[in-house]
Amino acid sequence: MRPAAVGFQCPTCVQEGSRTTRSGRTPYGGRRSDNPALTSQVLIAVNVVVWLLIVVTGWRNSPLIDRLALLPQSAVDRTGQIITGVSDGAPWLLLTSMFAHVDVWHIGFNMLALYALGPGLEAAIGRTRFLVVYFVSGLAASATVMWLSDPYSQTLGASGAIFGLMGALIVVAVKVRGDVRSILTWVGINFLITVVFAGSISWQGHLGGFVTGLLVGGIIVYAPKQRRALWQAVGIGAVCVLVVVAVLTRIAALS
């Protein structure tokens, strides 16, 4: 591993991703990205735009927070207005919460991590699979928050999806027999920070995203070469079904 702005990049992983077949695909079946940094840059831009909209509409008092942040069950705000939760008909919060931030340090850290980790992972597995890891991990993080957090508390941020990228990157590094000690140390530090500041950081989302990133990354990397795309689709589809079932079960419990 070599140090990056935030976290670490794996030279072996990038080199493995650069090794393509005649069809221009990565070793794991994904189409090689001409610009592996582009997807991360677009995701960063979307997150920054959403954050700026929150800032200009009142920042901590912005009404956008109530429309974007994950809230498992409806609650009443300071003014007596009802904030609709996922269990009462706002399932989009599972996704929109992944793009919402309030604190400068929060969006700053998350976007630096995405900038540092995203391009290397995309180079190794391809753009489509990178996006699958990102969004499935983020949604699984939301499902974990639904089950393990206070149902009346709001959660937001891209951390769950980014922890998923960490998990997938570890799997790729192990597969290519790269040096994973540095990234494991960095991930350990992040989890330590999560535990120390558990009152203000969603350890539930971090845990759910990381475990899902390991799982989806493993499906992508270790799928049999014969009919690899089919195995990957079936495996990832099964993970998505589990996430949906977890969300629906929790909604039923809260309703």
VENFEN-V323318 format. One record per backbone hydrogen bond with DSSP energy under -0.5 kcal/mol. NH is the residue of the N-H (numbers start at 1). CO is the residue of the C=O. Records with the same first field share a line. If there is no record, write none. Layout:
NH=CO / CO
This chain:
2=9
4=7
9=2
11=9
14=10
15=11
16=12
17=13
18=14
19=15 / 16
20=18
21=25
24=21
26=30
29=26
32=24
38=35
41=37
42=38
43=39
44=40
45=41
46=42
47=43
48=44
49=45
50=46
51=47
52=48
53=49
54=50
55=51
56=52
57=53
58=55
59=54
61=58
62=59
63=57
65=62
66=62
67=63
68=64 / 65
69=65
70=155
72=153
73=151
75=83
77=81
80=77
83=75
84=82
86=71
87=72
88=85
89=86
90=85 / 86
93=90
94=91
95=92
96=92
97=93
98=95
99=96
100=97
107=103
108=104
109=105
110=106
111=107
112=108
113=109
114=110
115=111
116=112
117=113
118=114
121=117
122=118
123=119
124=120
125=121
126=122
127=31
130=126
131=127
132=128
133=129
134=130
135=131
136=132
137=133
138=134
139=135
140=136
141=137
142=138
143=139
144=140
145=141
146=142
147=143
148=144
149=145
153=150
155=70
157=97
162=158
163=159
164=160
165=161
166=162
167=163
168=164
169=165
170=166
171=167
172=168
173=169
174=170
175=171
176=172
177=174
178=173
180=178
184=180
185=181
186=182
187=183
188=184
189=185
190=186
191=187
192=188
193=189
194=190
195=191
196=192
197=193
198=195
200=197
201=197
203=201
206=202
207=203
208=204
209=205
210=206
211=207
212=208
213=209
214=210
215=211
216=212
217=213
218=214
219=215
220=216
221=217
222=218
223=219
227=225
228=225
231=227
232=228
233=229
234=230
235=231
236=232
237=233
238=234
239=235
240=236
241=237
242=238
243=239
244=240
245=241
246=242
247=243
248=244
249=245
250=246
251=247
252=248
253=249
254=250
255=251
